[in-house]
Amino acid sequence: MVKVITIMDDIYSDLYKIKKSKGMSFSELFRYLLKERKETGRSIISHAGSLSDDDIDRRAVSKTAKVI
């Protein structure tokens, strides 16, 4: 079953960066982050800022910025 959720743009951007770097879908990313949190006690927010500039898809960020 598919569910629609609403998140703020900055959170989407952070999650997208992690998703892209790991080659995952958003569902796989959420599953991974929730499992990691359960196993290690680390929260999703602990991943913020964990990507280098080379990992960022500038075209996607630019498109997102134009929508805002």
Buried (B, 14 or more C-beta within 10 A) or exposed (E): EEEEEEEEEEEBBBBBBBBBBEEBEEEEBBEBBEEBEEEEEEEBEEBBEEBEEEEBEEEEEEEBEEEE
